[in-house]
Amino acid sequence: MFTGLVREVGTVASLEDGRLVIDASLDAAVGDSIAVNGVCLTVVEASPLRFDAVPETLARSSLGDLRAGSPVNLEPALRAGDPLGGHYVQGHVDGVGTVRSVAPEGEGKRIAVDAPPELLRYVVEKGSIAVQGTSLTIAAVDDRGFAVALIPHTLARTTLDGLKPEDRVNLEVDVLAKYVEKLLAR
């Protein structure tokens, strides 16, 4: 389980034949779970960080878009006793959205994202969403997607400051909304 509070921005060294290599200073061991742009991956070598990215993972996320030099958001899995900030994030990407627009807003930015219709039913204003593994509050919702308002701290500590229109982003909706929907359907 994760919180969506990015610990470090790493740099992709390579992505070849399903092996993702990332340069980062995170203290990790073989077998640890780390969210990479919101995708839960298992460390297979610790220095540098190496992960297996199987075809299923690449098909259901934006990880296949990564190239050498790409920055990535990194968050190690929660450990017993860690503070719980952000919101519950599983690292199971629900879909890929497309950045519609990026606009300055005060000291921050407002980013609008087009989301797949099957995810929009879980998106509510002032609800939670993870974009590229970053826990965010939804500022607005329309029939195509949603907008988030990013504060300077988030822009400085994640890859979100570099987003531009047409970029593909990993989305994970609030898992609690999915459980509520299932319970109500009974």
Secondary structure, DSSP 8 states (H G I E B T S, - for coil): -B-S---EEEEEEEEETTEEEEE------TT-EEEETTEEEEEEETTTEEEE--HHHHHHSSGGG--TT-EEEEEE---TT----S--B-S---EEEEEEEEEEETTEEEEEEE--HHHHTT--TT-EEEETTEEEEEEEE-SSEEEEEE-HHHHHHSSGGG--TT-EEEEEE-HHHHHHHHHHH-
